[in-house]
Amino acid sequence: MGFGRVLRLLSLAAPAYARADTPSTQEVRRLKRAILARSRRSWLVDGDCKSEAVTAFLLLRRSGLQAVLHIGVREHPFALHAWTVSAGLCIPDADPRGHAFEPVLTIDGGVR
């Protein structure tokens, strides 16, 4: 399944978050460690930023927690990157290797 189709299906698979409290940094940090460790040996999360970001977004949202998925671009050298933000943490890191990415698409489920 292509990444564009995955993005279109996110609203069905990842409902708007329901909990009134924000996720704790510890919760998100634990999820980040689990996703990054699993991505090294899983066929589902294959170690690229897209699968890690979408997996984090889905798991956080299905747990009732707030999460925002970003797709960003860098001009020189040209590159695309995806990351999910929750409780101030990024899964995977928003700026790998110190390169900043400008978000061009943000998916937050329309709940603010």
Backbone as CSV, one residue per row, in Angstrom:
resi,resn,N_x,N_y,N_z,CA_x,CA_y,CA_z,C_x,C_y,C_z
1,MET,0.856,-1.170,0.000,0.000,0.000,0.000,0.900,1.231,0.000
2,GLY,0.629,2.179,-0.860,1.425,3.391,-0.946,1.211,4.317,0.242
3,PHE,2.177,5.200,0.454,2.120,6.102,1.591,0.942,7.078,1.483
4,GLY,0.608,7.510,0.277,-0.542,8.391,0.087,-1.836,7.740,0.526
5,ARG,-1.996,6.467,0.202,-3.200,5.737,0.616,-3.228,5.579,2.134
6,VAL,-2.069,5.313,2.728,-1.992,5.198,4.189,-2.449,6.501,4.833
7,LEU,-1.992,7.632,4.315,-2.393,8.923,4.877,-3.900,9.142,4.763
8,ARG,-4.491,8.734,3.647,-5.939,8.898,3.486,-6.731,8.011,4.444
9,LEU,-6.190,6.868,4.823,-6.901,5.938,5.707,-6.692,6.233,7.194
10,LEU,-5.788,7.161,7.519,-5.492,7.425,8.927,-6.708,7.865,9.724
11,SER,-7.612,8.625,9.113,-8.783,9.093,9.868,-9.658,7.934,10.320
12,LEU,-9.649,6.838,9.587,-10.425,5.666,9.998,-9.703,4.853,11.059
13,ALA,-8.400,4.704,10.887,-7.625,3.847,11.779,-7.211,4.549,13.067
14,ALA,-7.108,5.871,13.026,-6.649,6.626,14.193,-7.680,7.694,14.538
15,PRO,-8.647,7.354,15.347,-9.700,8.320,15.682,-9.143,9.503,16.459
16,ALA,-9.911,10.573,16.465,-9.512,11.743,17.243,-9.326,11.321,18.691
17,TYR,-8.353,11.903,19.343,-8.061,11.481,20.706,-9.211,11.851,21.634
18,ALA,-9.380,11.067,22.693,-10.527,11.216,23.573,-10.146,11.643,24.979
19,ARG,-8.924,11.345,25.407,-8.553,11.683,26.785,-8.389,13.191,26.939
20,ALA,-8.828,13.703,28.060,-8.710,15.125,28.319,-7.293,15.500,28.747
21,ASP,-6.593,14.553,29.389,-5.231,14.839,29.821,-4.252,14.631,28.663
22,THR,-3.141,15.304,28.724,-2.127,15.121,27.694,-1.245,13.941,28.086
23,PRO,-0.676,13.270,27.112,0.189,12.138,27.449,1.416,12.615,28.209
24,SER,1.871,11.815,29.123,3.073,12.179,29.864,4.297,11.931,28.993
25,THR,5.337,12.669,29.274,6.594,12.494,28.545,7.099,11.066,28.696
26,GLN,6.907,10.486,29.880,7.359,9.113,30.112,6.612,8.121,29.219
27,GLU,5.299,8.301,29.060,4.506,7.419,28.196,5.024,7.467,26.761
28,VAL,5.225,8.675,26.260,5.665,8.839,24.879,7.100,8.357,24.713
29,ARG,7.949,8.630,25.693,9.344,8.165,25.627,9.398,6.637,25.590
30,ARG,8.545,5.989,26.377,8.490,4.524,26.392,8.015,3.990,25.031
31,LEU,7.003,4.626,24.461,6.517,4.235,23.146,7.604,4.454,22.087
32,LYS,8.311,5.557,22.180,9.379,5.845,21.221,10.464,4.764,21.272
33,ARG,10.878,4.397,22.475,11.893,3.341,22.610,11.399,2.028,22.014
34,ALA,10.149,1.690,22.276,9.593,0.436,21.770,9.527,0.436,20.242
35,ILE,9.077,1.525,19.653,8.967,1.596,18.197,10.340,1.542,17.549
36,LEU,11.292,2.306,18.072,12.626,2.322,17.482,13.322,0.972,17.636
37,ALA,13.119,0.307,18.779,13.724,-1.014,18.970,13.068,-2.037,18.046
38,ARG,11.761,-1.982,17.925,11.028,-2.932,17.095,11.312,-2.715,15.610
39,SER,11.558,-1.470,15.208,11.748,-1.177,13.783,12.996,-1.843,13.225
40,ARG,13.919,-2.212,14.088,15.137,-2.864,13.621,14.909,-4.325,13.244
41,ARG,13.804,-4.920,13.707,13.599,-6.348,13.447,12.150,-6.709,13.110
42,SER,11.416,-5.766,12.541,10.012,-6.010,12.245,9.724,-5.782,10.766
43,TRP,8.810,-6.563,10.226,8.395,-6.342,8.845,7.372,-5.215,8.766
44,LEU,6.654,-4.949,9.863,5.628,-3.906,9.848,6.249,-2.519,9.971
45,VAL,7.125,-2.358,10.933,7.827,-1.092,11.115,9.243,-1.345,10.622
46,ASP,9.523,-0.923,9.392,10.764,-1.331,8.748,11.923,-0.352,8.894
47,GLY,11.890,0.504,9.869,13.038,1.351,10.154,13.085,2.646,9.380
48,ASP,12.114,2.906,8.505,12.130,4.200,7.841,11.221,5.160,8.592
49,CYS,11.427,6.444,8.359,10.705,7.460,9.131,9.199,7.373,8.923
50,LYS,8.759,7.041,7.706,7.319,6.986,7.442,6.634,5.937,8.290
51,SER,7.174,4.736,8.299,6.508,3.672,9.057,6.593,3.922,10.558
52,GLU,7.711,4.459,11.039,7.822,4.757,12.472,6.856,5.869,12.875
53,ALA,6.754,6.918,12.067,5.863,8.032,12.391,4.397,7.614,12.357
54,VAL,4.017,6.864,11.335,2.617,6.419,11.225,2.283,5.438,12.338
55,THR,3.196,4.525,12.656,2.960,3.577,13.749,2.772,4.314,15.064
56,ALA,3.633,5.281,15.346,3.504,6.063,16.580,2.181,6.810,16.609
57,PHE,1.816,7.439,15.499,0.561,8.182,15.405,-0.631,7.272,15.696
58,LEU,-0.650,6.101,15.048,-1.759,5.163,15.252,-1.829,4.664,16.692
59,LEU,-0.692,4.259,17.250,-0.695,3.728,18.617,-1.110,4.789,19.631
60,LEU,-0.609,5.999,19.480,-0.987,7.068,20.409,-2.469,7.389,20.291
61,ARG,-2.975,7.546,19.061,-4.373,7.898,18.861,-5.306,6.787,19.319
62,ARG,-4.950,5.542,19.040,-5.813,4.433,19.460,-5.786,4.236,20.974
63,SER,-4.782,4.808,21.632,-4.720,4.795,23.098,-5.454,5.994,23.689
64,GLY,-6.041,6.812,22.826,-6.782,7.976,23.292,-5.908,9.176,23.573
65,LEU,-4.690,9.199,23.068,-3.756,10.287,23.347,-3.613,11.213,22.148
66,GLN,-3.287,12.451,22.432,-3.091,13.441,21.385,-1.770,13.176,20.655
67,ALA,-1.812,13.252,19.331,-0.619,13.089,18.506,-0.835,13.842,17.202
68,VAL,0.251,14.364,16.650,0.195,15.089,15.382,1.273,14.521,14.467
69,LEU,0.860,14.127,13.265,1.782,13.583,12.267,2.203,14.704,11.331
70,HIS,3.510,14.837,11.109,4.048,15.859,10.211,4.800,15.195,9.071
71,ILE,4.650,15.750,7.881,5.461,15.389,6.726,6.196,16.672,6.357
72,GLY,7.525,16.595,6.286,8.308,17.794,6.028,9.267,17.615,4.874
73,VAL,9.794,18.738,4.421,10.716,18.748,3.301,11.915,19.621,3.637
74,ARG,13.038,19.251,3.072,14.264,20.041,3.174,14.705,20.307,1.740
75,GLU,15.139,21.540,1.476,15.467,21.911,0.100,16.865,21.479,-0.330
76,HIS,17.872,21.738,0.512,19.262,21.435,0.118,19.944,20.559,1.140
77,PRO,20.373,19.363,0.849,19.945,18.580,-0.308,18.503,18.144,-0.113
78,PHE,17.786,18.004,-1.212,16.354,17.693,-1.155,16.111,16.373,-0.426
79,ALA,15.163,16.400,0.507,14.778,15.193,1.235,13.398,15.392,1.848
80,LEU,12.691,14.301,2.066,11.406,14.293,2.759,11.580,13.533,4.062
81,HIS,10.750,13.884,5.056,10.841,13.227,6.360,9.467,13.242,7.005
82,ALA,9.162,12.221,7.794,7.895,12.131,8.535,8.202,11.906,10.001
83,TRP,7.403,12.542,10.879,7.558,12.356,12.311,6.235,12.660,13.001
84,THR,6.051,12.068,14.170,4.864,12.297,14.995,5.291,13.004,16.263
85,VAL,4.500,13.996,16.666,4.793,14.762,17.875,3.697,14.503,18.903
86,SER,4.141,14.197,20.123,3.221,14.020,21.240,3.980,14.339,22.520
87,ALA,3.374,15.101,23.387,3.977,15.489,24.672,5.357,16.124,24.476
88,GLY,5.537,16.847,23.373,6.799,17.520,23.122,7.915,16.637,22.599
89,LEU,7.628,15.347,22.375,8.633,14.424,21.842,8.290,14.050,20.411
90,CYS,9.311,13.772,19.615,9.132,13.405,18.214,9.530,11.952,18.001
91,ILE,8.700,11.226,17.243,8.984,9.833,16.903,8.912,9.710,15.390
92,PRO,9.970,9.376,14.693,11.369,9.493,15.098,11.736,10.963,15.253
93,ASP,12.990,11.284,15.435,13.407,12.671,15.634,12.973,13.542,14.458
94,ALA,12.582,14.781,14.772,12.107,15.706,13.737,13.229,16.190,12.838
95,ASP,14.452,16.207,13.339,15.567,16.689,12.520,16.745,15.720,12.584
96,PRO,16.617,14.604,11.871,17.697,13.615,11.899,18.998,14.203,11.375
97,ARG,20.076,13.854,12.024,21.415,14.315,11.647,21.529,15.833,11.643
98,GLY,20.684,16.498,12.411,20.772,17.946,12.539,20.180,18.732,11.384
99,HIS,19.485,18.063,10.467,18.877,18.753,9.337,17.445,19.136,9.678
100,ALA,17.124,20.389,9.489,15.771,20.862,9.775,14.855,20.600,8.581
101,PHE,13.628,20.184,8.851,12.631,19.945,7.814,11.457,20.891,8.047
102,GLU,10.993,21.510,6.989,9.838,22.404,7.042,8.577,21.582,6.837
103,PRO,7.650,21.553,7.826,6.417,20.776,7.648,5.592,21.305,6.473
104,VAL,5.169,20.400,5.599,4.315,20.772,4.468,2.934,20.130,4.600
105,LEU,2.805,19.132,5.470,1.522,18.472,5.727,1.464,18.094,7.197
106,THR,0.379,18.442,7.843,0.175,18.123,9.247,-1.182,17.443,9.394
107,ILE,-1.180,16.310,10.065,-2.432,15.563,10.288,-2.650,15.482,11.793
108,ASP,-3.721,16.114,12.244,-4.023,16.104,13.666,-5.448,15.664,13.950
109,GLY,-6.164,15.238,12.944,-7.530,14.743,13.127,-8.556,15.847,13.264
110,GLY,-8.146,17.092,13.116,-9.074,18.192,13.196,-9.507,18.552,14.595
111,VAL,-8.952,17.913,15.598,-9.287,18.207,16.987,-8.226,19.122,17.551
112,ARG,-8.596,20.210,18.111,-7.618,21.175,18.637,-7.886,21.474,20.084
